[in-house]
Amino acid sequence: MNFTVDREQLTGLLARVQGVAERRHTMPVLSHALLTVEKSAVTLVASDLEIVVRCTQPVEAGEQGAIAVPARKFFDIAKVLPRGPVTISGRNGNYVEISAGQGHFKLAGLPSGEFPEMPEKPTSATVAVDSELFSRLVDRVGPFASSDETRYNLAGVLLEKQESEGKTVLRMVATDGHRLAFAEGEVPELGGLLGEKRVLVPKKGLIEIRKLAEGGPGSLTLSASEKFLFAGKGDTELWVRLLDAEFPDYRQVVPKDNQLVARIPREAFADSLRRVSVMAPEKVHSIKLSLSEGQLEVSTASPELGEARDLLPAEYAGAPVKIGFNGRYLQDAIGGISEETARIEIKDEVSQVIIRPDEDRSFLAVIMPMRIF
């Protein structure tokens, strides 16, 4: 195996697989990336058995061949090489020799045969999704998915097709049991991808697809099989194994009779939450919202740290109400709103609260309150 590639191209190629290659897996080969040279291109593949990423880069190729190389260490080496051409060869057993300028490295690898087999591409229709739209949806709902891997059905994000005002939209939904969010955006040909099917995508896999969406101009292409969601853009392909679990009926969680409504300047509210959260208790991050006519008070108190409070205007004419939350949940909800005005819908001090844009119906968050009085 022998090829030459520009250092910037090499580092870009290696950067794309770092989020998938597992550094502490019980299978050592999963901390490696499969490096394959064929004709005038090099292919790099990383896998953690749940996510597979494959990147291709045109190069000046000499001998063909393949070897599994430590993904992180190879990336570390590439970043310190001098600018210009890099020559990579694998001739002496399971070693890769890397040369650039006066620098020379010899990196131990593993036989290519130890690397897991690639999954097949789904045979279903491929649908183009606007990259900016996909990234925005993931950013809005991603924080709401559970980080507890034992809660299998909550550790992913639900993707489903919806019809809204005569348009076909992609809806993403996530919950961790204490809060929930959904966001949606128009994808005209989505029926070819999902039809009436709903897919549950692991949070990590969705984040990797989001990274792919960010990679340069153009749309993201998606297709789905029974086991995988496939994404492609440019010279990078990604397979994400779907979660085989039943997602909760999230529609039952959204309150229907929250009659107390407050309209608050979104940016001022976000700034207030950031200021007050500095003094919030570190374990529970408790924040209290106190609504009265024309204003909102954001406050917190900690026996160890002290207190903080902040006032801001609010369009509110209901009875005074005080309600506590995890402040981070509030920040994530407000972070999903792009309108100038946020809308908070409240029933009472112990029931779920809805937070959404005042007019836009493409995003909604539901948060359970907490007792902090």
PyMOL commands that set and color helices and strands:
alter all, ss='L'
color gray80, all
select helices_A, chain A and resi 7-15+28-31+71-80+112-114+131-144+152-154+190-192+203-214+250-252+266-277+327-335
alter helices_A, ss='H'
color red, helices_A
select strands_A, chain A and resi 2-6+32-38+41-47+51-58+60-61+65-70+85-89+95-100+103-108+127-129+156-164+167-175+179-186+199-202+220-224+228-233+236-241+260-265+286-292+295-302+306-313+321-326+341-346+353-357+363-367
alter strands_A, ss='S'
color yellow, strands_A
deselect
rebuild
show_as cartoon
